[in-house]
Amino acid sequence: MNLPNRLTLARVFLIPLFLLIASLKYRYADCLAVVIFVLGAATDGLDGYLARKNNQVTLLGKFMDPLADKILVSAALITLVEMGRLSGWIAVLIIGREFAVTGLRTVAAAEGVILSASSLGKIKTVTQIVAIVAAFAGDYLYDFLHLPIAGIAMACAVLFTVWSGFDYFIRTWKMLKKDGY
């Protein structure tokens, strides 16, 4: 197994640890959970970079990498809802978009159309990670900056989530329409 795939699997194994730490009720559990989340999110960029740089792109990596990302982000969003730091509709919107785009990619792949990640999709991922970190650090950020940074970051994440979702559907529709859909 190559290094990029090991990093992806490490991200998968960090998810239960993240959930365990985030559920603890001690003073710095949130901070430690954020460190674990950021570590997992960082492996996302690193595994993709290494796979492309070293020509180690594999079928396992193509399958596991986006799945690990979606599970990590979904776990964090659901945890934030459980903690009362995020409205459920936001989590449903973001997670629902991920299911919809995954389904769309599956249909497109069945028709021989490969949908690569767009720049909007990459911006969406970054804004979601920043928003999740800010939501975990919410009170600390507000006390420090006296601005609702978590709310602003989450609004940006929602905006890019919806925008990139529409972009995927429009691009896919155009590609599939050429094929008679």
MARBA-3410 file (N, C-alpha, C, O; in Angstrom, 1 decimal):
181
0.9,-1.2,0.0,0.0,0.0,0.0,0.9,1.2,0.0,1.8,1.3,0.8 ~ 0.6,2.2,-0.9,1.4,3.4,-1.0,1.1,4.4,0.1,0.1,4.3,0.8 ~ 2.0,5.4,0.2,1.9,6.4,1.3,0.5,7.2,1.1,-0.1,7.4,2.2 ~ 0.1,7.7,0.0,-1.1,8.4,-0.1,-2.3,7.6,0.4,-3.2,8.1,1.1 ~ -2.4,6.3,0.1,-3.5,5.4,0.6,-3.4,5.2,2.1,-4.4,5.2,2.8
-2.1,5.1,2.6,-2.0,5.0,4.1,-2.5,6.3,4.8,-3.1,6.2,5.8 ~ -2.2,7.4,4.2,-2.7,8.7,4.7,-4.2,8.8,4.7,-4.9,9.2,5.7 ~ -4.8,8.3,3.6,-6.3,8.2,3.6,-6.8,7.3,4.6,-7.8,7.7,5.3 ~ -6.3,6.2,4.8,-6.7,5.2,5.8,-6.5,5.8,7.2,-7.3,5.6,8.1 ~ -5.4,6.5,7.4,-5.2,7.2,8.7,-6.3,8.2,9.0,-6.7,8.3,10.1
-6.8,8.9,8.0,-7.9,9.8,8.2,-9.1,9.1,8.6,-9.8,9.6,9.5 ~ -9.4,7.9,8.0,-10.5,7.1,8.4,-10.4,6.7,9.9,-11.4,6.8,10.6 ~ -9.2,6.3,10.3,-9.0,5.9,11.7,-9.0,7.0,12.7,-9.3,6.8,13.8 ~ -8.8,8.2,12.2,-8.9,9.4,13.1,-10.3,9.8,13.4,-10.6,10.4,14.4 ~ -11.3,9.4,12.6,-12.7,9.8,12.8,-13.2,9.3,14.1,-13.8,10.1,14.8
-13.1,8.0,14.4,-13.6,7.6,15.7,-12.9,8.2,16.9,-13.6,8.5,17.9 ~ -11.6,8.5,16.8,-10.9,9.2,17.8,-11.4,10.6,18.0,-11.6,11.1,19.1 ~ -11.7,11.3,16.8,-12.2,12.6,16.8,-13.6,12.6,17.6,-13.9,13.5,18.4 ~ -14.4,11.6,17.2,-15.8,11.6,17.8,-15.7,11.3,19.3,-16.4,11.9,20.1 ~ -14.8,10.4,19.7,-14.6,10.1,21.1,-14.2,11.4,21.9,-14.8,11.7,22.9
-13.2,12.1,21.4,-12.7,13.2,22.1,-13.7,14.4,22.1,-13.9,15.0,23.1 ~ -14.4,14.6,21.0,-15.4,15.6,20.9,-16.6,15.4,21.9,-17.2,16.3,22.3 ~ -16.8,14.1,22.2,-17.9,13.8,23.1,-17.6,13.9,24.6,-18.5,13.9,25.4 ~ -16.3,14.1,24.9,-15.9,14.2,26.3,-16.3,15.5,26.8,-16.4,16.5,26.1 ~ -16.5,15.6,28.1,-17.0,16.8,28.8,-15.9,17.4,29.7,-16.2,17.7,30.8
-14.7,17.5,29.2,-13.7,18.2,30.0,-13.3,19.5,29.2,-13.6,19.6,28.0 ~ -12.6,20.3,29.9,-12.4,21.7,29.5,-11.8,21.8,28.1,-12.2,22.6,27.3 ~ -10.8,21.1,27.8,-10.1,21.2,26.5,-10.4,20.2,25.5,-9.6,20.0,24.5 ~ -11.5,19.4,25.7,-11.8,18.4,24.7,-12.1,19.0,23.3,-11.6,18.4,22.3 ~ -12.7,20.1,23.3,-13.0,20.8,22.0,-11.7,21.1,21.2,-11.6,20.9,20.0
-10.7,21.6,22.0,-9.5,22.0,21.4,-8.7,20.8,20.8,-8.2,20.8,19.7 ~ -8.7,19.7,21.6,-8.1,18.5,21.1,-8.9,17.9,19.9,-8.2,17.4,19.0 ~ -10.2,17.9,20.0,-11.0,17.4,18.8,-10.7,18.2,17.6,-10.6,17.7,16.5 ~ -10.5,19.5,17.7,-10.2,20.4,16.6,-8.8,20.0,16.0,-8.6,20.0,14.8 ~ -7.8,19.7,16.9,-6.5,19.3,16.4,-6.6,18.0,15.6,-6.0,17.9,14.6
-7.4,17.1,16.1,-7.5,15.8,15.4,-8.3,16.0,14.1,-7.9,15.5,13.1 ~ -9.3,16.9,14.1,-10.0,17.2,12.8,-9.1,17.8,11.8,-9.1,17.5,10.6 ~ -8.3,18.8,12.2,-7.4,19.5,11.3,-6.3,18.6,10.8,-6.0,18.6,9.6 ~ -5.8,17.7,11.7,-4.9,16.7,11.2,-5.5,15.8,10.1,-4.9,15.5,9.1 ~ -6.7,15.4,10.4,-7.4,14.6,9.4,-7.6,15.3,8.1,-7.4,14.8,7.0
-8.1,16.6,8.2,-8.3,17.4,7.0,-7.0,17.7,6.3,-7.0,17.7,5.0 ~ -5.9,17.8,7.0,-4.6,18.1,6.3,-4.1,16.8,5.5,-3.5,17.0,4.5 ~ -4.5,15.7,6.0,-4.1,14.5,5.3,-4.8,14.4,3.9,-4.3,13.8,3.0 ~ -5.9,15.1,3.8,-6.7,15.1,2.6,-5.8,15.7,1.5,-5.6,15.2,0.4 ~ -5.4,16.9,1.7,-4.6,17.6,0.7,-3.3,16.9,0.5,-2.8,16.9,-0.7
-2.7,16.4,1.5,-1.4,15.8,1.4,-1.4,14.5,0.6,-0.6,14.2,-0.3 ~ -2.4,13.7,0.9,-2.5,12.4,0.1,-2.7,12.6,-1.4,-2.1,11.9,-2.2 ~ -3.6,13.6,-1.7,-3.8,13.9,-3.1,-2.6,14.4,-3.8,-2.3,14.0,-4.9 ~ -1.9,15.3,-3.1,-0.7,15.9,-3.7,0.4,14.8,-3.9,1.0,14.8,-5.0 ~ 0.6,14.0,-2.9,1.6,12.9,-3.0,1.2,11.9,-4.1,2.1,11.4,-4.9
0.0,11.6,-4.2,-0.5,10.6,-5.2,-0.2,11.1,-6.6,0.3,10.4,-7.5 ~ -0.5,12.4,-6.9,-0.3,13.0,-8.2,1.2,13.2,-8.5,1.7,12.9,-9.6 ~ 1.9,13.7,-7.5,3.3,14.0,-7.6,4.1,12.8,-7.9,5.0,12.8,-8.8 ~ 3.8,11.7,-7.2,4.6,10.4,-7.4,3.9,9.4,-8.3,4.3,8.3,-8.4 ~ 2.9,9.9,-9.0,2.2,9.0,-10.0,1.7,7.7,-9.2,1.9,6.6,-9.7
1.1,7.9,-8.1,0.6,6.8,-7.3,-0.9,6.8,-7.1,-1.4,6.4,-6.1 ~ -1.6,7.4,-8.1,-3.1,7.4,-8.0,-3.6,5.9,-8.2,-3.2,5.3,-9.2 ~ -4.4,5.5,-7.3,-4.9,4.1,-7.4,-6.4,4.1,-7.3,-7.0,5.1,-6.9 ~ -7.0,3.0,-7.7,-8.5,2.8,-7.6,-8.9,2.9,-6.2,-9.9,3.6,-5.9 ~ -8.2,2.3,-5.2,-8.5,2.4,-3.8,-8.5,3.9,-3.4,-9.4,4.3,-2.7
-7.5,4.6,-3.7,-7.4,6.0,-3.4,-8.5,6.8,-4.0,-9.1,7.7,-3.3 ~ -8.9,6.6,-5.2,-10.0,7.3,-5.8,-11.3,7.0,-5.1,-12.2,7.9,-5.1 ~ -11.5,5.9,-4.6,-12.7,5.5,-3.9,-12.7,6.0,-2.4,-13.6,6.6,-2.0 ~ -11.6,5.7,-1.7,-11.5,6.0,-0.3,-11.3,7.5,0.1,-11.9,7.9,1.1 ~ -10.6,8.2,-0.8,-10.3,9.6,-0.4,-11.5,10.4,-0.3,-11.7,11.1,0.8
-12.4,10.5,-1.3,-13.6,11.3,-1.1,-14.5,10.8,-0.1,-15.2,11.5,0.6 ~ -14.6,9.4,0.1,-15.4,8.8,1.2,-14.9,9.3,2.5,-15.7,9.6,3.4 ~ -13.6,9.2,2.8,-13.0,9.6,4.0,-13.3,11.1,4.3,-13.6,11.4,5.5 ~ -13.2,11.9,3.3,-13.5,13.3,3.5,-15.0,13.6,3.9,-15.2,14.3,4.8 ~ -15.9,12.9,3.2,-17.3,13.1,3.5,-17.6,12.6,4.9,-18.4,13.2,5.6
-17.0,11.5,5.3,-17.3,10.9,6.6,-16.8,11.9,7.7,-17.4,12.1,8.7 ~ -15.5,12.4,7.5,-14.9,13.3,8.5,-15.8,14.6,8.6,-16.1,15.0,9.8 ~ -16.1,15.2,7.5,-16.9,16.4,7.6,-18.3,16.1,8.2,-18.8,16.9,9.0 ~ -18.9,15.0,7.8,-20.3,14.7,8.3,-20.2,14.4,9.8,-21.1,14.9,10.5 ~ -19.2,13.7,10.2,-19.0,13.4,11.7,-18.9,14.7,12.5,-19.5,14.9,13.5
-18.1,15.7,11.9,-17.9,16.9,12.6,-19.2,17.8,12.6,-19.6,18.3,13.7 ~ -19.9,17.8,11.5,-21.2,18.6,11.5,-22.2,18.0,12.4,-22.9,18.7,13.1 ~ -22.4,16.7,12.4,-23.4,16.0,13.3,-23.0,16.2,14.8,-23.8,16.5,15.6 ~ -21.7,16.2,15.1,-21.2,16.5,16.4,-21.6,17.9,16.8,-22.0,18.1,18.0 ~ -21.4,18.9,15.9,-21.7,20.3,16.2,-23.2,20.4,16.5,-23.6,21.2,17.3
-24.0,19.7,15.7,-25.5,19.8,15.9,-25.8,19.2,17.3,-26.6,19.8,18.1 ~ -25.2,18.1,17.6,-25.4,17.5,19.0,-25.0,18.4,20.1,-25.6,18.4,21.1 ~ -23.9,19.2,19.9,-23.4,20.1,20.9,-24.2,21.4,21.0,-24.0,22.2,21.9 ~ -25.2,21.6,20.0,-26.0,22.8,20.0,-25.3,24.0,19.4,-25.6,25.1,19.6 ~ -24.2,23.7,18.6,-23.4,24.8,18.0,-23.7,25.0,16.5,-23.1,25.9,15.9
-24.6,24.2,16.0,-24.9,24.3,14.6,-26.4,23.9,14.4,-26.8,22.9,15.0 ~ -27.1,24.6,13.6,-28.4,24.3,13.2,-28.5,23.0,12.4,-27.6,22.8,11.5 ~ -29.4,22.2,12.7,-29.5,20.9,12.0,-29.7,21.1,10.5,-29.2,20.3,9.7 ~ -30.4,22.1,10.0,-30.7,22.3,8.6,-29.4,22.5,7.9,-29.3,22.2,6.7 ~ -28.4,23.2,8.5,-27.1,23.4,7.8,-26.4,22.1,7.6,-25.9,21.8,6.5
-26.4,21.3,8.7,-25.7,20.0,8.5,-26.4,19.1,7.4,-25.8,18.5,6.6 ~ -27.8,19.1,7.4,-28.5,18.4,6.4,-28.2,18.9,5.0,-28.0,18.1,4.1 ~ -28.1,20.2,4.9,-27.9,20.8,3.6,-26.5,20.4,3.1,-26.3,20.0,1.9 ~ -25.5,20.5,3.9,-24.1,20.2,3.5,-24.0,18.7,3.2,-23.4,18.3,2.2 ~ -24.5,17.9,4.1,-24.4,16.4,4.0,-25.2,16.0,2.8,-24.8,15.1,2.0
-26.4,16.5,2.6,-27.2,16.2,1.5,-26.6,16.6,0.1,-26.7,15.8,-0.8 ~ -25.9,17.7,0.1,-25.2,18.1,-1.1,-24.1,17.0,-1.5,-23.9,16.7,-2.6 ~ -23.4,16.5,-0.4,-22.4,15.5,-0.7,-23.0,14.2,-1.2,-22.4,13.6,-2.1 ~ -24.1,13.8,-0.7,-24.8,12.6,-1.2,-25.3,12.8,-2.6,-25.1,12.0,-3.5 ~ -25.8,14.0,-2.9,-26.3,14.3,-4.2,-25.2,14.3,-5.3,-25.3,13.8,-6.4
-24.1,15.0,-4.9,-23.0,15.0,-5.9,-22.3,13.7,-6.1,-22.0,13.3,-7.2 ~ -22.3,12.9,-5.0,-21.7,11.5,-5.1,-22.6,10.7,-6.0,-22.1,9.9,-6.9 ~ -23.9,10.8,-5.9,-24.9,10.1,-6.7,-24.7,10.5,-8.2,-24.8,9.7,-9.1 ~ -24.6,11.8,-8.4,-24.4,12.4,-9.7,-23.1,11.9,-10.3,-23.1,11.5,-11.5 ~ -22.1,11.8,-9.6,-20.8,11.3,-10.1,-20.9,9.8,-10.4,-20.3,9.3,-11.4
-21.7,9.1,-9.7,-21.9,7.7,-9.9,-22.7,7.5,-11.2,-22.3,6.6,-12.1 ~ -23.7,8.3,-11.5,-24.5,8.2,-12.7,-23.6,8.6,-13.9,-23.6,7.9,-14.9 ~ -22.8,9.6,-13.7,-21.9,10.1,-14.8,-20.9,9.0,-15.1,-20.6,8.8,-16.3 ~ -20.3,8.4,-14.1,-19.3,7.4,-14.3,-19.9,6.2,-15.0,-19.2,5.6,-15.8 ~ -21.1,5.8,-14.7,-21.8,4.7,-15.3,-21.9,5.0,-16.8,-22.0,4.1,-17.7
-22.0,6.3,-17.2,-22.1,6.7,-18.6,-20.7,7.0,-19.2,-20.7,7.4,-20.3 ~ -19.7,6.7,-18.5,-18.3,7.0,-19.0,-17.9,8.4,-18.8,-16.8,8.8,-19.4 ~ -18.6,9.2,-18.1,-18.2,10.6,-17.9,-17.6,10.7,-16.5,-18.1,10.4,-15.5 ~ -16.4,11.3,-16.5,-15.6,11.5,-15.2,-15.7,12.9,-14.8,-15.4,13.8,-15.6 ~ -16.2,13.1,-13.6,-16.4,14.5,-13.1,-15.2,14.7,-12.2,-15.1,14.2,-11.1
-14.3,15.6,-12.6,-13.2,15.9,-11.7,-13.6,17.0,-10.8,-14.6,17.8,-11.0 ~ -12.9,17.2,-9.7,-13.2,18.2,-8.7,-13.0,19.6,-9.4,-11.9,19.8,-10.0 ~ -13.9,20.5,-9.2,-13.8,21.8,-9.7,-13.1,22.7,-8.7,-13.0,22.3,-7.5 ~ -12.7,23.9,-9.1,-12.1,24.8,-8.2,-13.2,25.2,-7.1,-12.8,25.5,-6.0 ~ -14.4,25.3,-7.5,-15.5,25.6,-6.6,-15.6,24.5,-5.5,-15.8,24.8,-4.3
-15.5,23.3,-6.0,-15.5,22.2,-5.0,-14.4,22.2,-4.0,-14.6,21.9,-2.9 ~ -13.2,22.6,-4.5,-12.1,22.7,-3.6,-12.2,23.9,-2.6,-11.9,23.8,-1.4 ~ -12.8,25.0,-3.1,-13.1,26.1,-2.2,-14.1,25.7,-1.2,-14.0,26.1,0.0 ~ -15.1,25.0,-1.6,-16.2,24.5,-0.7,-15.5,23.7,0.4,-15.9,23.8,1.6 ~ -14.6,22.8,0.1,-14.0,21.9,1.1,-13.2,22.8,2.1,-13.3,22.6,3.3
-12.5,23.8,1.6,-11.7,24.6,2.5,-12.6,25.4,3.4,-12.4,25.6,4.6 ~ -13.7,26.0,2.8,-14.6,26.8,3.7,-15.3,25.9,4.7,-15.6,26.4,5.8 ~ -15.6,24.7,4.3,-16.3,23.8,5.3,-15.3,23.5,6.5,-15.7,23.5,7.6 ~ -14.1,23.2,6.1,-13.1,22.9,7.2,-12.9,24.1,8.1,-12.9,24.0,9.3 ~ -12.7,25.3,7.5,-12.6,26.5,8.3,-13.8,26.7,9.2,-13.7,27.1,10.4
-15.0,26.6,8.6,-16.2,26.8,9.4,-16.4,25.8,10.5,-16.8,26.2,11.6 ~ -16.0,24.5,10.3,-16.1,23.5,11.3,-15.1,23.9,12.5,-15.5,23.8,13.6 ~ -13.9,24.2,12.1,-12.9,24.6,13.1,-13.4,25.8,13.9,-13.3,25.9,15.1 ~ -13.9,26.8,13.2,-14.4,28.0,13.9,-15.6,27.7,14.8,-15.8,28.3,15.8 ~ -16.5,26.8,14.3,-17.6,26.4,15.2,-17.2,25.7,16.5,-17.8,25.9,17.5
-16.2,24.9,16.4,-15.7,24.2,17.6,-15.0,25.3,18.5,-15.1,25.2,19.7 ~ -14.4,26.3,17.9,-13.7,27.3,18.7,-14.6,28.5,18.9,-14.1,29.5,19.5 ~ -15.8,28.5,18.6,-16.8,29.6,18.6,-16.6,30.6,19.7,-16.4,31.8,19.5 ~ -16.8,30.1,21.0,-16.8,31.0,22.1,-15.4,31.7,22.3,-15.3,32.9,22.6 ~ -14.4,30.9,22.0,-13.0,31.5,22.2,-12.8,32.5,21.1,-12.2,33.6,21.4
-13.2,32.3,19.9,-13.0,33.3,18.8,-13.8,34.5,19.1,-13.3,35.6,18.9 ~ -15.0,34.3,19.6,-15.9,35.5,19.8,-15.3,36.3,21.0,-15.2,37.6,20.9 ~ -14.9,35.7,22.0,-14.2,36.4,23.1,-13.0,37.1,22.7,-12.7,38.2,23.2 ~ -12.2,36.6,21.8,-11.0,37.1,21.3,-11.2,38.3,20.3,-10.6,39.3,20.4 ~ -12.1,38.1,19.4,-12.2,39.0,18.3,-13.5,39.9,18.3,-13.7,40.9,17.6
-14.4,39.4,19.2,-15.7,40.1,19.3,-16.5,40.2,18.0,-17.2,41.2,17.7 ~ -16.3,39.2,17.2,-17.1,39.0,16.0,-17.6,37.6,15.9,-16.9,36.7,16.4 ~ -18.7,37.4,15.2,-19.3,36.0,15.1,-18.6,35.3,14.0,-19.2,34.9,13.0 ~ -17.3,35.0,14.1,-16.5,34.4,13.1,-17.0,33.0,12.7,-17.1,32.7,11.5 ~ -17.5,32.3,13.7,-18.0,30.9,13.4,-19.3,31.1,12.4,-19.4,30.3,11.5
-20.1,32.0,12.8,-21.3,32.2,11.9,-21.0,32.7,10.5,-21.6,32.2,9.5 ~ -20.0,33.6,10.4,-19.6,34.1,9.1,-19.0,33.0,8.3,-19.3,32.8,7.1 ~ -18.1,32.2,9.0,-17.4,31.1,8.3,-18.4,30.1,7.8,-18.3,29.5,6.7 ~ -19.4,29.8,8.6,-20.4,28.8,8.3,-21.3,29.3,7.1,-21.7,28.5,6.2 ~ -21.6,30.6,7.1,-22.4,31.2,6.0,-21.6,31.0,4.7,-22.2,30.7,3.7
-20.3,31.3,4.7,-19.5,31.1,3.5,-19.5,29.7,3.1,-19.5,29.4,1.9 ~ -19.4,28.7,4.1,-19.4,27.3,3.7,-20.7,26.9,3.1,-20.7,26.2,2.1 ~ -21.8,27.4,3.6,-23.1,27.1,3.0,-23.2,27.6,1.6,-23.6,27.0,0.7 ~ -22.7,28.9,1.4,-22.8,29.5,0.1,-22.0,28.7,-0.9,-22.5,28.4,-2.0 ~ -20.7,28.3,-0.6,-19.9,27.6,-1.5,-20.4,26.1,-1.7,-20.2,25.5,-2.7
-21.0,25.6,-0.6,-21.6,24.2,-0.8,-22.7,24.2,-1.8,-22.8,23.4,-2.7 ~ -23.6,25.2,-1.7,-24.8,25.3,-2.6,-24.3,25.6,-4.0,-24.7,25.0,-5.0 ~ -23.4,26.6,-4.1,-22.9,27.1,-5.4,-22.2,25.9,-6.1,-22.4,25.7,-7.3 ~ -21.3,25.3,-5.4,-20.5,24.2,-6.1,-21.5,23.0,-6.4,-21.2,22.3,-7.4 ~ -22.5,22.8,-5.6,-23.4,21.7,-5.9,-24.2,22.0,-7.2,-24.3,21.2,-8.1
-24.7,23.3,-7.4,-25.3,23.7,-8.6,-24.4,23.5,-9.8,-24.7,23.1,-10.9 ~ -23.1,23.9,-9.6,-22.1,23.9,-10.6,-21.9,22.4,-11.1,-21.9,22.2,-12.3 ~ -21.8,21.5,-10.2,-21.7,20.1,-10.5,-22.9,19.6,-11.4,-22.8,18.9,-12.4 ~ -24.1,20.0,-10.9,-25.3,19.5,-11.6,-25.4,20.1,-13.0,-25.7,19.4,-14.0 ~ -25.0,21.4,-13.2,-25.1,22.0,-14.5,-24.0,21.4,-15.4,-24.3,21.1,-16.6
-22.8,21.2,-14.9,-21.7,20.6,-15.7,-22.1,19.2,-16.2,-21.9,18.8,-17.3 ~ -22.7,18.4,-15.2,-23.0,17.1,-15.5,-24.2,17.0,-16.5,-24.2,16.2,-17.4 ~ -25.2,17.9,-16.3,-26.3,17.9,-17.2,-25.9,18.2,-18.6,-26.3,17.6,-19.6 ~ -24.9,19.1,-18.8,-24.4,19.5,-20.1,-23.7,18.3,-20.7,-23.8,18.0,-21.9 ~ -22.9,17.6,-19.9,-22.2,16.4,-20.4,-23.1,15.3,-20.8,-22.9,14.7,-21.9
-24.1,15.0,-19.9,-25.0,13.9,-20.2,-26.0,14.2,-21.3,-26.4,13.3,-22.0 ~ -26.3,15.5,-21.5,-27.2,15.9,-22.5,-26.7,15.6,-23.9,-27.4,15.3,-24.8 ~ -25.4,15.8,-24.0,-24.7,15.5,-25.3,-24.9,14.0,-25.6,-24.9,13.6,-26.8 ~ -25.0,13.2,-24.6,-25.1,11.7,-24.8,-26.6,11.3,-24.9,-26.9,10.1,-24.9 ~ -27.5,12.2,-25.0,-28.9,11.8,-25.3,-29.8,11.8,-24.1,-31.0,11.3,-24.2
-29.4,12.3,-22.9,-30.3,12.4,-21.8,-31.3,13.5,-21.9,-32.1,13.7,-21.0
END
